Amino acid sequence: MPWLDVPTLLLALLLLPFGLVVGSFCNVLIHRLPQEEEAERNVTTKASHCPSCKAPIKPWHNIPLFGWLWLRGKCAACGWRIPFRYPLVELLGGLIAAGSVWVLPFGTLVWLKGVVCAFALLVLFFTDFTEFILPDAVQFPLMALGVLFTLPSLFLGERLVTIFGADPQAFLKVDLWFNGLQAAPLWTTYGEPVTLLQSLVGLAIGYGAPALFNLLYKAVRKTDGMGMGDFKMLAWLGAFFGVGPMLGILFLGAFLGAIVGLPLMLIRREGGQMMLPFGCALALAVLPIWFYGPMAWSWYMGRMAVGG
């Protein structure tokens, strides 16, 4: 049984402002991490400022989403038009936080993993879309974090016994993955919990397999087929979800990239190579593979068994 009995809609509304704030910080990461100068990449102590005139942003102009609407999408100091990406990322951040409690049990490791993954993908999608960069400052910590998420089950198993309420004799068994502080109306089991071994193997294959493919591609085409940032992205996704889902994300991402890339290559006049933000395609592939990948794989294996 969950600890709380709060209507999911109310919990979502309570988390919405926090998601907007995190989305605002995501905008800071998206803008600053791709910068070449180290001082411009400072996301901890450097105050918020206009990217155009460098004027400090007043606190009431920095309120997520509402600040952009108040300023009508323009800098108060110089009139620079603030890209629509800023309110979009803040809104998506709010939707991530509010929507998470509908599909993932609030307060569990799987909820925390899902929220961290979603915000990371939000940052990586837009850095790759705007600058063709997948920052190491985001991806290396995610590799370690994916492995760390597996450690509690080594010591606690899949169930955690806690004291509930003031009565020391009242115990509550909380499933680290399938139950939590608050039940999720749309929750279903999205595969089994990832073990430490699966995480480490997913990390290694996530980086190694694309790197090997890139070496072969480069030997034939004399140019890189994928960027190193893509290897690292697949590595931390492998650490988060294991080998199977990571490969599913790779194949679906390649399919989505082909849908966009092949028409562009056909209409290009000069021919040759072109850069595509493959990290964006990988980010879009995560949600359907995580939520529907096990179901699709079971259906496929069933069809194979019938056909055999």
C-alpha positions in Angstrom: 0.0 0.0 0.0 1.2 3.5 -0.7 2.0 5.8 2.2 0.0 8.8 1.0 -3.6 9.1 -0.3 -3.3 12.4 -2.3 -5.3 12.8 -5.5 -2.9 12.4 -8.4 -4.1 15.7 -10.0 -3.3 17.6 -6.8 0.1 16.0 -6.5 0.8 16.9 -10.2 -0.2 20.5 -9.6 2.1 20.7 -6.6 5.1 19.3 -8.6 4.4 21.5 -11.6 6.1 24.7 -10.2 9.2 22.6 -9.3 9.3 21.2 -12.8 9.1 24.8 -14.3 12.1 25.8 -12.1 14.1 22.8 -13.2 13.2 23.5 -16.8 14.5 27.0 -16.3 17.8 25.6 -15.1 17.8 23.3 -18.1 17.7 26.4 -20.3 20.9 27.6 -18.5 22.6 24.3 -19.2 21.5 24.3 -22.9 22.8 27.8 -23.4 26.0 27.7 -21.4 27.5 24.2 -21.7 28.2 24.4 -25.5 30.1 27.7 -25.0 33.8 27.6 -25.8 35.1 29.8 -23.0 35.2 28.2 -19.6 33.9 31.3 -17.9 30.8 31.2 -20.1 30.2 27.6 -19.1 29.8 28.4 -15.5 26.3 27.3 -14.4 26.7 27.6 -10.6 27.9 31.1 -9.7 27.4 33.2 -12.9 24.2 35.2 -12.6 21.5 35.0 -15.3 22.0 37.6 -18.0 20.8 38.4 -21.5 22.8 36.5 -24.1 22.8 39.5 -26.4 23.5 42.6 -24.2 24.8 40.7 -21.1 22.5 42.8 -18.8 21.5 41.0 -15.6 18.0 39.6 -15.6 15.8 40.9 -12.8 14.4 38.3 -10.5 10.8 39.0 -11.5 11.7 38.7 -15.1 13.3 35.3 -14.5 10.1 33.6 -13.3 9.8 30.5 -15.4 7.3 30.8 -18.3 5.5 33.8 -16.8 8.7 36.0 -17.2 8.8 35.4 -20.9 5.0 36.1 -21.2 5.4 39.3 -19.2 8.3 40.6 -21.3 6.4 39.5 -24.5 9.4 37.5 -25.6 11.9 40.4 -25.5 14.8 41.4 -23.3 13.8 44.3 -21.0 17.2 46.0 -21.5 17.9 45.7 -25.2 14.8 44.3 -26.8 16.5 41.2 -28.0 13.9 38.6 -29.1 14.1 35.7 -26.6 13.9 32.4 -28.5 10.7 30.4 -28.1 12.9 27.6 -26.9 13.1 29.2 -23.5 9.4 29.0 -22.5 9.1 25.7 -24.4 11.8 24.0 -22.3 10.3 25.5 -19.1 6.9 24.2 -20.0 8.3 20.7 -20.9 10.0 20.7 -17.5 6.8 21.4 -15.8 5.0 18.7 -17.8 7.8 16.2 -16.9 7.4 16.8 -13.2 3.6 16.9 -13.3 3.2 14.0 -15.7 5.6 11.7 -13.9 3.3 10.9 -11.0 0.6 9.6 -13.5 2.9 6.9 -14.9 5.5 6.2 -12.2 4.9 5.6 -8.5 6.0 8.7 -6.7 8.9 8.3 -4.3 10.4 5.1 -5.8 13.7 4.6 -7.5 12.0 4.1 -10.8 10.3 7.4 -10.5 13.6 9.1 -9.6 15.3 7.4 -12.5 12.6 8.4 -14.9 12.6 12.0 -13.9 16.4 12.3 -14.0 16.4 10.6 -17.4 13.7 12.9 -18.8 15.4 16.1 -17.7 18.7 14.9 -19.0 17.2 14.1 -22.4 15.5 17.5 -22.5 19.0 19.2 -22.1 20.7 16.9 -24.6 18.0 17.2 -27.2 18.2 20.9 -27.4 22.0 21.2 -27.1 22.3 18.7 -30.0 19.5 20.4 -32.0 21.0 23.9 -31.7 24.7 23.2 -31.5 25.3 19.6 -32.5 26.8 19.0 -29.1 26.1 16.4 -26.4 28.0 17.9 -23.4 30.3 15.6 -21.4 29.4 17.5 -18.3 25.9 16.0 -18.5 26.7 12.6 -19.9 29.6 11.4 -17.7 27.7 11.9 -14.4 24.8 10.0 -16.0 27.0 7.0 -16.7 27.9 6.8 -13.0 24.4 7.5 -11.9 22.9 4.7 -14.0 25.2 2.2 -12.2 24.5 3.7 -8.8 20.8 3.2 -9.3 21.4 -0.5 -9.2 23.2 -0.5 -5.8 20.3 -0.3 -3.4 18.9 -3.7 -4.6 22.3 -5.3 -3.8 21.9 -4.5 -0.1 18.1 -4.3 0.3 16.8 -6.6 -2.3 13.8 -5.6 -4.3 11.8 -4.8 -1.1 12.5 -2.3 1.6 11.0 -2.7 5.1 10.4 0.6 6.9 8.7 1.7 10.1 5.4 3.4 9.3 3.9 5.9 11.7 4.6 6.3 15.4 4.1 2.7 16.3 7.5 0.9 16.1 5.7 -2.4 15.5 3.9 -1.1 12.4 6.0 -2.0 9.4 5.4 -1.3 5.7 7.0 -3.2 2.9 7.8 -0.8 0.0 8.8 -2.3 -3.3 11.7 -0.2 -4.6 10.4 -0.4 -8.2 6.7 -1.2 -8.1 5.2 0.7 -5.2 5.9 3.9 -3.4 4.7 7.0 -1.5 1.9 7.5 -3.9 0.2 5.2 -6.4 0.3 6.1 -10.1 -3.0 5.6 -12.0 -1.3 4.6 -15.3 1.5 2.6 -13.8 2.5 -0.7 -15.3 5.7 -2.8 -15.0 8.1 -1.5 -17.6 10.4 -4.5 -17.6 12.4 -5.9 -14.7 14.7 -3.8 -12.5 18.2 -3.4 -14.0 20.8 -5.3 -12.1 24.4 -4.1 -11.5 25.7 -6.6 -14.1 23.1 -5.5 -16.7 24.0 -1.9 -16.1 27.7 -2.4 -16.5 27.3 -4.5 -19.6 24.9 -1.9 -21.1 27.4 0.8 -20.4 30.2 -1.1 -22.1 28.2 -2.2 -25.1 26.4 1.1 -25.4 29.8 2.8 -26.0 31.7 0.0 -27.6 29.3 -1.2 -30.3 28.6 2.2 -31.9 32.4 3.0 -31.7 33.1 -0.3 -33.6 30.5 0.6 -36.2 32.0 4.0 -36.6 35.4 2.6 -37.2 34.0 0.3 -39.9 32.0 3.2 -41.4 35.1 5.5 -41.4 37.2 2.8 -43.1 34.7 2.6 -45.9 33.5 6.2 -46.2 36.6 8.0 -44.9 34.5 10.0 -42.5 32.7 9.5 -39.1 29.2 8.1 -39.2 28.5 9.0 -35.6 29.9 11.5 -33.1 31.6 10.5 -29.8 28.8 12.3 -28.0 26.4 9.7 -29.5 28.6 6.9 -28.1 28.4 8.4 -24.6 24.7 8.9 -24.8 24.1 5.3 -25.7 26.6 4.3 -22.9 24.6 6.0 -20.1 21.3 4.9 -21.6 22.7 1.3 -21.4 23.7 1.9 -17.8 20.2 3.2 -17.0 18.1 0.6 -18.9 20.4 -2.4 -19.7 21.5 -3.8 -23.1 18.2 -4.8 -24.6 16.4 -1.4 -24.2 19.6 0.4 -25.2 19.8 -1.5 -28.5 16.1 -0.9 -29.0 16.7 2.9 -28.5 19.6 2.7 -31.0 17.5 1.0 -33.7 14.4 3.2 -33.3 16.7 6.2 -33.1 18.3 5.2 -36.4 14.9 4.7 -38.0 13.7 8.1 -36.8 17.0 9.7 -38.0 16.6 8.0 -41.4 13.0 9.3 -41.8 14.4 12.9 -41.5 17.9 12.4 -43.0 17.2 10.5 -46.2 14.8 13.1 -47.7 17.3 15.8 -46.8 20.1 13.9 -48.5 18.0 13.4 -51.6 17.1 17.1 -52.0 20.6 18.4 -51.4 22.1 19.8 -54.5 25.8 19.5 -53.6 25.7 15.9 -52.4 28.3 14.5 -50.0 28.0 14.4 -46.2 25.7 16.3 -43.9 25.4 16.6 -40.2 22.3 15.4 -38.4 21.6 15.7 -34.6 21.4 11.9 -33.9 21.1 12.6 -30.2 17.7 14.2 -30.9 16.5 10.9 -32.5 17.9 8.9 -29.6 16.1 11.1 -27.1 12.8 10.7 -28.9 13.2 6.9 -29.0 13.7 6.5 -25.2 10.0 6.9 -24.2 8.4 4.4 -26.6 11.1 1.8 -26.0 11.0 2.1 -22.2 7.2 2.1 -22.0 6.3 -0.2 -24.9 9.6 -2.1 -25.7 8.9 -5.1 -23.4 5.4 -5.4 -24.8 6.6 -5.2 -28.4 9.4 -7.7 -27.8 7.0 -10.2 -26.2 4.7 -9.8 -29.2 7.5 -10.3 -31.6 8.8 -13.4 -29.8 5.3 -14.8 -29.7 4.9 -14.3 -33.5 8.3 -16.0 -34.0 7.2 -19.0 -31.9 4.0 -19.3 -33.9 5.8 -19.0 -37.2 8.4 -21.6 -36.1 
